Amino acid sequence: MAGNEDKVLQAMKKAGEPVRPGDLVGATGLTKDEVTKAINMLKKSGKITSPKRCFWAPAD
């Protein structure tokens, strides 16, 4: 897993609840584009899910 993807996934796990991409920008220190790219890669690999519109959480 790429470094940014790992940062985003760890931030999601630490939050303990579904988060928005904007929340992850602040939590990881990455840019919005970097977070969006990481979310897309994590989504494709099945590591995260969207329990409700515009929110993301680690897949169980």
PyMOL Python script that loads the backbone (N, CA, C, O; Angstrom):
from pymol import cmd

cmd.read_pdbstr("""\
ATOM      1  N   MET A   1       0.850  -1.186   0.000  1.00  0.00           N
ATOM      2  CA  MET A   1       0.000   0.000   0.000  1.00  0.00           C
ATOM      3  C   MET A   1       0.890   1.241   0.000  1.00  0.00           C
ATOM      4  O   MET A   1       1.891   1.299   0.714  1.00  0.00           O
ATOM      5  N   ALA A   2       0.521   2.211  -0.792  1.00  0.00           N
ATOM      6  CA  ALA A   2       1.304   3.451  -0.870  1.00  0.00           C
ATOM      7  C   ALA A   2       1.219   4.219   0.443  1.00  0.00           C
ATOM      8  O   ALA A   2       0.296   4.020   1.233  1.00  0.00           O
ATOM      9  N   GLY A   3       2.185   5.092   0.662  1.00  0.00           N
ATOM     10  CA  GLY A   3       2.252   5.847   1.902  1.00  0.00           C
ATOM     11  C   GLY A   3       1.016   6.677   2.180  1.00  0.00           C
ATOM     12  O   GLY A   3       0.513   6.683   3.303  1.00  0.00           O
ATOM     13  N   ASN A   4       0.516   7.384   1.166  1.00  0.00           N
ATOM     14  CA  ASN A   4      -0.662   8.221   1.376  1.00  0.00           C
ATOM     15  C   ASN A   4      -1.896   7.384   1.667  1.00  0.00           C
ATOM     16  O   ASN A   4      -2.726   7.764   2.492  1.00  0.00           O
ATOM     17  N   GLU A   5      -2.020   6.259   1.002  1.00  0.00           N
ATOM     18  CA  GLU A   5      -3.161   5.374   1.250  1.00  0.00           C
ATOM     19  C   GLU A   5      -3.126   4.871   2.684  1.00  0.00           C
ATOM     20  O   GLU A   5      -4.159   4.815   3.351  1.00  0.00           O
ATOM     21  N   ASP A   6      -1.955   4.509   3.152  1.00  0.00           N
ATOM     22  CA  ASP A   6      -1.812   4.035   4.523  1.00  0.00           C
ATOM     23  C   ASP A   6      -2.162   5.137   5.520  1.00  0.00           C
ATOM     24  O   ASP A   6      -2.839   4.880   6.515  1.00  0.00           O
ATOM     25  N   LYS A   7      -1.707   6.359   5.260  1.00  0.00           N
ATOM     26  CA  LYS A   7      -2.026   7.491   6.139  1.00  0.00           C
ATOM     27  C   LYS A   7      -3.531   7.715   6.224  1.00  0.00           C
ATOM     28  O   LYS A   7      -4.080   7.921   7.307  1.00  0.00           O
ATOM     29  N   VAL A   8      -4.190   7.673   5.072  1.00  0.00           N
ATOM     30  CA  VAL A   8      -5.636   7.899   5.024  1.00  0.00           C
ATOM     31  C   VAL A   8      -6.374   6.782   5.753  1.00  0.00           C
ATOM     32  O   VAL A   8      -7.291   7.050   6.530  1.00  0.00           O
ATOM     33  N   LEU A   9      -5.987   5.543   5.513  1.00  0.00           N
ATOM     34  CA  LEU A   9      -6.646   4.414   6.170  1.00  0.00           C
ATOM     35  C   LEU A   9      -6.451   4.464   7.683  1.00  0.00           C
ATOM     36  O   LEU A   9      -7.392   4.214   8.435  1.00  0.00           O
ATOM     37  N   GLN A  10      -5.255   4.779   8.131  1.00  0.00           N
ATOM     38  CA  GLN A  10      -4.992   4.876   9.570  1.00  0.00           C
ATOM     39  C   GLN A  10      -5.798   6.012  10.204  1.00  0.00           C
ATOM     40  O   GLN A  10      -6.299   5.865  11.319  1.00  0.00           O
ATOM     41  N   ALA A  11      -5.927   7.135   9.507  1.00  0.00           N
ATOM     42  CA  ALA A  11      -6.727   8.257  10.020  1.00  0.00           C
ATOM     43  C   ALA A  11      -8.194   7.861  10.141  1.00  0.00           C
ATOM     44  O   ALA A  11      -8.873   8.265  11.085  1.00  0.00           O
ATOM     45  N   MET A  12      -8.690   7.065   9.179  1.00  0.00           N
ATOM     46  CA  MET A  12     -10.073   6.589   9.243  1.00  0.00           C
ATOM     47  C   MET A  12     -10.275   5.681  10.451  1.00  0.00           C
ATOM     48  O   MET A  12     -11.262   5.804  11.177  1.00  0.00           O
ATOM     49  N   LYS A  13      -9.327   4.769  10.657  1.00  0.00           N
ATOM     50  CA  LYS A  13      -9.422   3.845  11.784  1.00  0.00           C
ATOM     51  C   LYS A  13      -9.369   4.600  13.115  1.00  0.00           C
ATOM     52  O   LYS A  13     -10.100   4.277  14.051  1.00  0.00           O
ATOM     53  N   LYS A  14      -8.510   5.593  13.185  1.00  0.00           N
ATOM     54  CA  LYS A  14      -8.358   6.386  14.412  1.00  0.00           C
ATOM     55  C   LYS A  14      -9.624   7.180  14.719  1.00  0.00           C
ATOM     56  O   LYS A  14      -9.982   7.351  15.884  1.00  0.00           O
ATOM     57  N   ALA A  15     -10.306   7.667  13.675  1.00  0.00           N
ATOM     58  CA  ALA A  15     -11.529   8.454  13.870  1.00  0.00           C
ATOM     59  C   ALA A  15     -12.627   7.623  14.524  1.00  0.00           C
ATOM     60  O   ALA A  15     -13.415   8.144  15.314  1.00  0.00           O
ATOM     61  N   GLY A  16     -12.683   6.345  14.200  1.00  0.00           N
ATOM     62  CA  GLY A  16     -13.669   5.464  14.821  1.00  0.00           C
ATOM     63  C   GLY A  16     -15.090   5.653  14.313  1.00  0.00           C
ATOM     64  O   GLY A  16     -16.020   5.038  14.836  1.00  0.00           O
ATOM     65  N   GLU A  17     -15.269   6.485  13.311  1.00  0.00           N
ATOM     66  CA  GLU A  17     -16.580   6.708  12.712  1.00  0.00           C
ATOM     67  C   GLU A  17     -16.370   7.121  11.261  1.00  0.00           C
ATOM     68  O   GLU A  17     -15.262   7.516  10.897  1.00  0.00           O
ATOM     69  N   PRO A  18     -17.393   7.042  10.430  1.00  0.00           N
ATOM     70  CA  PRO A  18     -17.242   7.465   9.033  1.00  0.00           C
ATOM     71  C   PRO A  18     -16.816   8.930   8.946  1.00  0.00           C
ATOM     72  O   PRO A  18     -17.312   9.778   9.687  1.00  0.00           O
ATOM     73  N   VAL A  19     -15.900   9.209   8.039  1.00  0.00           N
ATOM     74  CA  VAL A  19     -15.359  10.564   7.900  1.00  0.00           C
ATOM     75  C   VAL A  19     -15.500  11.066   6.470  1.00  0.00           C
ATOM     76  O   VAL A  19     -15.620  10.284   5.526  1.00  0.00           O
ATOM     77  N   ARG A  20     -15.482  12.379   6.332  1.00  0.00           N
ATOM     78  CA  ARG A  20     -15.512  13.006   5.015  1.00  0.00           C
ATOM     79  C   ARG A  20     -14.078  13.236   4.553  1.00  0.00           C
ATOM     80  O   ARG A  20     -13.168  13.312   5.378  1.00  0.00           O
ATOM     81  N   PRO A  21     -13.868  13.346   3.256  1.00  0.00           N
ATOM     82  CA  PRO A  21     -12.515  13.616   2.756  1.00  0.00           C
ATOM     83  C   PRO A  21     -11.888  14.868   3.370  1.00  0.00           C
ATOM     84  O   PRO A  21     -10.685  14.893   3.630  1.00  0.00           O
ATOM     85  N   GLY A  22     -12.684  15.896   3.602  1.00  0.00           N
ATOM     86  CA  GLY A  22     -12.158  17.122   4.207  1.00  0.00           C
ATOM     87  C   GLY A  22     -11.607  16.886   5.607  1.00  0.00           C
ATOM     88  O   GLY A  22     -10.628  17.516   6.007  1.00  0.00           O
ATOM     89  N   ASP A  23     -12.236  15.978   6.350  1.00  0.00           N
ATOM     90  CA  ASP A  23     -11.740  15.623   7.679  1.00  0.00           C
ATOM     91  C   ASP A  23     -10.377  14.963   7.577  1.00  0.00           C
ATOM     92  O   ASP A  23      -9.510  15.165   8.427  1.00  0.00           O
ATOM     93  N   LEU A  24     -10.197  14.174   6.531  1.00  0.00           N
ATOM     94  CA  LEU A  24      -8.931  13.454   6.349  1.00  0.00           C
ATOM     95  C   LEU A  24      -7.799  14.385   5.941  1.00  0.00           C
ATOM     96  O   LEU A  24      -6.638  14.133   6.262  1.00  0.00           O
ATOM     97  N   VAL A  25      -8.134  15.461   5.235  1.00  0.00           N
ATOM     98  CA  VAL A  25      -7.103  16.442   4.862  1.00  0.00           C
ATOM     99  C   VAL A  25      -6.467  16.995   6.131  1.00  0.00           C
ATOM    100  O   VAL A  25      -5.242  17.065   6.233  1.00  0.00           O
ATOM    101  N   GLY A  26      -7.293  17.387   7.098  1.00  0.00           N
ATOM    102  CA  GLY A  26      -6.776  17.925   8.352  1.00  0.00           C
ATOM    103  C   GLY A  26      -6.054  16.885   9.190  1.00  0.00           C
ATOM    104  O   GLY A  26      -5.047  17.186   9.832  1.00  0.00           O
ATOM    105  N   ALA A  27      -6.567  15.663   9.184  1.00  0.00           N
ATOM    106  CA  ALA A  27      -5.997  14.619  10.029  1.00  0.00           C
ATOM    107  C   ALA A  27      -4.665  14.086   9.505  1.00  0.00           C
ATOM    108  O   ALA A  27      -3.820  13.642  10.283  1.00  0.00           O
ATOM    109  N   THR A  28      -4.480  14.130   8.181  1.00  0.00           N
ATOM    110  CA  THR A  28      -3.274  13.534   7.598  1.00  0.00           C
ATOM    111  C   THR A  28      -2.226  14.548   7.180  1.00  0.00           C
ATOM    112  O   THR A  28      -1.050  14.209   7.053  1.00  0.00           O
ATOM    113  N   GLY A  29      -2.639  15.786   6.967  1.00  0.00           N
ATOM    114  CA  GLY A  29      -1.702  16.794   6.477  1.00  0.00           C
ATOM    115  C   GLY A  29      -1.476  16.701   4.975  1.00  0.00           C
ATOM    116  O   GLY A  29      -0.602  17.377   4.432  1.00  0.00           O
ATOM    117  N   LEU A  30      -2.266  15.860   4.301  1.00  0.00           N
ATOM    118  CA  LEU A  30      -2.157  15.722   2.849  1.00  0.00           C
ATOM    119  C   LEU A  30      -3.044  16.761   2.171  1.00  0.00           C
ATOM    120  O   LEU A  30      -3.915  17.354   2.807  1.00  0.00           O
ATOM    121  N   THR A  31      -2.818  16.975   0.884  1.00  0.00           N
ATOM    122  CA  THR A  31      -3.676  17.885   0.135  1.00  0.00           C
ATOM    123  C   THR A  31      -4.990  17.184  -0.208  1.00  0.00           C
ATOM    124  O   THR A  31      -5.094  15.962  -0.101  1.00  0.00           O
ATOM    125  N   LYS A  32      -5.988  17.963  -0.621  1.00  0.00           N
ATOM    126  CA  LYS A  32      -7.278  17.395  -0.989  1.00  0.00           C
ATOM    127  C   LYS A  32      -7.120  16.410  -2.144  1.00  0.00           C
ATOM    128  O   LYS A  32      -7.742  15.348  -2.146  1.00  0.00           O
ATOM    129  N   ASP A  33      -6.286  16.761  -3.130  1.00  0.00           N
ATOM    130  CA  ASP A  33      -6.068  15.860  -4.272  1.00  0.00           C
ATOM    131  C   ASP A  33      -5.417  14.554  -3.847  1.00  0.00           C
ATOM    132  O   ASP A  33      -5.787  13.489  -4.341  1.00  0.00           O
ATOM    133  N   GLU A  34      -4.453  14.622  -2.940  1.00  0.00           N
ATOM    134  CA  GLU A  34      -3.780  13.405  -2.452  1.00  0.00           C
ATOM    135  C   GLU A  34      -4.767  12.511  -1.704  1.00  0.00           C
ATOM    136  O   GLU A  34      -4.747  11.291  -1.862  1.00  0.00           O
ATOM    137  N   VAL A  35      -5.627  13.120  -0.891  1.00  0.00           N
ATOM    138  CA  VAL A  35      -6.627  12.349  -0.143  1.00  0.00           C
ATOM    139  C   VAL A  35      -7.620  11.704  -1.115  1.00  0.00           C
ATOM    140  O   VAL A  35      -7.963  10.532  -0.964  1.00  0.00           O
ATOM    141  N   THR A  36      -8.070  12.451  -2.089  1.00  0.00           N
ATOM    142  CA  THR A  36      -9.021  11.919  -3.079  1.00  0.00           C
ATOM    143  C   THR A  36      -8.420  10.743  -3.835  1.00  0.00           C
ATOM    144  O   THR A  36      -9.085   9.728  -4.044  1.00  0.00           O
ATOM    145  N   LYS A  37      -7.172  10.878  -4.243  1.00  0.00           N
ATOM    146  CA  LYS A  37      -6.489   9.800  -4.965  1.00  0.00           C
ATOM    147  C   LYS A  37      -6.360   8.556  -4.076  1.00  0.00           C
ATOM    148  O   LYS A  37      -6.587   7.434  -4.529  1.00  0.00           O
ATOM    149  N   ALA A  38      -5.997   8.766  -2.819  1.00  0.00           N
ATOM    150  CA  ALA A  38      -5.852   7.639  -1.888  1.00  0.00           C
ATOM    151  C   ALA A  38      -7.194   6.962  -1.647  1.00  0.00           C
ATOM    152  O   ALA A  38      -7.267   5.734  -1.606  1.00  0.00           O
ATOM    153  N   ILE A  39      -8.259   7.748  -1.485  1.00  0.00           N
ATOM    154  CA  ILE A  39      -9.596   7.179  -1.284  1.00  0.00           C
ATOM    155  C   ILE A  39      -9.989   6.330  -2.488  1.00  0.00           C
ATOM    156  O   ILE A  39     -10.520   5.232  -2.324  1.00  0.00           O
ATOM    157  N   ASN A  40      -9.736   6.825  -3.685  1.00  0.00           N
ATOM    158  CA  ASN A  40     -10.079   6.063  -4.889  1.00  0.00           C
ATOM    159  C   ASN A  40      -9.331   4.735  -4.951  1.00  0.00           C
ATOM    160  O   ASN A  40      -9.911   3.715  -5.323  1.00  0.00           O
ATOM    161  N   MET A  41      -8.070   4.739  -4.597  1.00  0.00           N
ATOM    162  CA  MET A  41      -7.290   3.502  -4.609  1.00  0.00           C
ATOM    163  C   MET A  41      -7.780   2.535  -3.526  1.00  0.00           C
ATOM    164  O   MET A  41      -7.895   1.334  -3.769  1.00  0.00           O
ATOM    165  N   LEU A  42      -8.066   3.060  -2.336  1.00  0.00           N
ATOM    166  CA  LEU A  42      -8.566   2.212  -1.249  1.00  0.00           C
ATOM    167  C   LEU A  42      -9.939   1.634  -1.593  1.00  0.00           C
ATOM    168  O   LEU A  42     -10.240   0.489  -1.255  1.00  0.00           O
ATOM    169  N   LYS A  43     -10.765   2.432  -2.264  1.00  0.00           N
ATOM    170  CA  LYS A  43     -12.092   1.978  -2.679  1.00  0.00           C
ATOM    171  C   LYS A  43     -11.970   0.843  -3.691  1.00  0.00           C
ATOM    172  O   LYS A  43     -12.668  -0.165  -3.581  1.00  0.00           O
ATOM    173  N   LYS A  44     -11.085   1.001  -4.676  1.00  0.00           N
ATOM    174  CA  LYS A  44     -10.888  -0.030  -5.702  1.00  0.00           C
ATOM    175  C   LYS A  44     -10.382  -1.331  -5.098  1.00  0.00           C
ATOM    176  O   LYS A  44     -10.745  -2.414  -5.557  1.00  0.00           O
ATOM    177  N   SER A  45      -9.543  -1.228  -4.066  1.00  0.00           N
ATOM    178  CA  SER A  45      -8.983  -2.434  -3.460  1.00  0.00           C
ATOM    179  C   SER A  45      -9.905  -3.031  -2.389  1.00  0.00           C
ATOM    180  O   SER A  45      -9.589  -4.070  -1.809  1.00  0.00           O
ATOM    181  N   GLY A  46     -11.038  -2.380  -2.127  1.00  0.00           N
ATOM    182  CA  GLY A  46     -12.010  -2.917  -1.174  1.00  0.00           C
ATOM    183  C   GLY A  46     -11.655  -2.689   0.283  1.00  0.00           C
ATOM    184  O   GLY A  46     -12.250  -3.314   1.161  1.00  0.00           O
ATOM    185  N   LYS A  47     -10.708  -1.820   0.562  1.00  0.00           N
ATOM    186  CA  LYS A  47     -10.280  -1.588   1.942  1.00  0.00           C
ATOM    187  C   LYS A  47     -11.174  -0.595   2.682  1.00  0.00           C
ATOM    188  O   LYS A  47     -11.155  -0.543   3.911  1.00  0.00           O
ATOM    189  N   ILE A  48     -11.962   0.200   1.936  1.00  0.00           N
ATOM    190  CA  ILE A  48     -12.888   1.145   2.560  1.00  0.00           C
ATOM    191  C   ILE A  48     -14.258   1.023   1.915  1.00  0.00           C
ATOM    192  O   ILE A  48     -14.386   0.534   0.792  1.00  0.00           O
ATOM    193  N   THR A  49     -15.282   1.470   2.633  1.00  0.00           N
ATOM    194  CA  THR A  49     -16.645   1.492   2.129  1.00  0.00           C
ATOM    195  C   THR A  49     -17.262   2.851   2.435  1.00  0.00           C
ATOM    196  O   THR A  49     -16.738   3.622   3.238  1.00  0.00           O
ATOM    197  N   SER A  50     -18.373   3.124   1.785  1.00  0.00           N
ATOM    198  CA  SER A  50     -19.096   4.361   2.017  1.00  0.00           C
ATOM    199  C   SER A  50     -20.442   4.021   2.651  1.00  0.00           C
ATOM    200  O   SER A  50     -21.384   3.653   1.948  1.00  0.00           O
ATOM    201  N   PRO A  51     -20.538   4.144   3.986  1.00  0.00           N
ATOM    202  CA  PRO A  51     -21.797   3.789   4.661  1.00  0.00           C
ATOM    203  C   PRO A  51     -22.916   4.787   4.368  1.00  0.00           C
ATOM    204  O   PRO A  51     -24.095   4.444   4.448  1.00  0.00           O
ATOM    205  N   LYS A  52     -22.546   6.013   4.031  1.00  0.00           N
ATOM    206  CA  LYS A  52     -23.523   7.005   3.592  1.00  0.00           C
ATOM    207  C   LYS A  52     -22.827   7.988   2.670  1.00  0.00           C
ATOM    208  O   LYS A  52     -21.601   8.096   2.679  1.00  0.00           O
ATOM    209  N   ARG A  53     -23.588   8.687   1.897  1.00  0.00           N
ATOM    210  CA  ARG A  53     -23.046   9.569   0.862  1.00  0.00           C
ATOM    211  C   ARG A  53     -21.984  10.520   1.408  1.00  0.00           C
ATOM    212  O   ARG A  53     -22.190  11.209   2.407  1.00  0.00           O
ATOM    213  N   CYS A  54     -20.847  10.536   0.724  1.00  0.00           N
ATOM    214  CA  CYS A  54     -19.709  11.441   1.020  1.00  0.00           C
ATOM    215  C   CYS A  54     -18.983  11.115   2.316  1.00  0.00           C
ATOM    216  O   CYS A  54     -18.165  11.917   2.770  1.00  0.00           O
ATOM    217  N   PHE A  55     -19.247   9.987   2.917  1.00  0.00           N
ATOM    218  CA  PHE A  55     -18.539   9.551   4.114  1.00  0.00           C
ATOM    219  C   PHE A  55     -17.859   8.222   3.819  1.00  0.00           C
ATOM    220  O   PHE A  55     -18.379   7.397   3.068  1.00  0.00           O
ATOM    221  N   TRP A  56     -16.686   8.025   4.423  1.00  0.00           N
ATOM    222  CA  TRP A  56     -15.915   6.814   4.190  1.00  0.00           C
ATOM    223  C   TRP A  56     -15.477   6.199   5.517  1.00  0.00           C
ATOM    224  O   TRP A  56     -15.242   6.902   6.500  1.00  0.00           O
ATOM    225  N   ALA A  57     -15.373   4.876   5.520  1.00  0.00           N
ATOM    226  CA  ALA A  57     -14.949   4.137   6.701  1.00  0.00           C
ATOM    227  C   ALA A  57     -14.197   2.890   6.248  1.00  0.00           C
ATOM    228  O   ALA A  57     -14.423   2.390   5.146  1.00  0.00           O
ATOM    229  N   PRO A  58     -13.295   2.385   7.106  1.00  0.00           N
ATOM    230  CA  PRO A  58     -12.596   1.139   6.763  1.00  0.00           C
ATOM    231  C   PRO A  58     -13.592  -0.009   6.598  1.00  0.00           C
ATOM    232  O   PRO A  58     -14.569  -0.104   7.342  1.00  0.00           O
ATOM    233  N   ALA A  59     -13.340  -0.869   5.630  1.00  0.00           N
ATOM    234  CA  ALA A  59     -14.182  -2.057   5.457  1.00  0.00           C
ATOM    235  C   ALA A  59     -13.832  -3.056   6.552  1.00  0.00           C
ATOM    236  O   ALA A  59     -12.676  -3.174   6.958  1.00  0.00           O
ATOM    237  N   ASP A  60     -14.840  -3.767   7.018  1.00  0.00           N
ATOM    238  CA  ASP A  60     -14.588  -4.753   8.083  1.00  0.00           C
ATOM    239  C   ASP A  60     -14.396  -6.130   7.551  1.00  0.00           C
ATOM    240  O   ASP A  60     -14.177  -7.064   8.322  1.00  0.00           O
TER     241      ASP A  60
END
""", "prot")
cmd.dss("prot")
cmd.show_as("cartoon", "prot")
cmd.util.cbc("prot")
cmd.orient("prot")
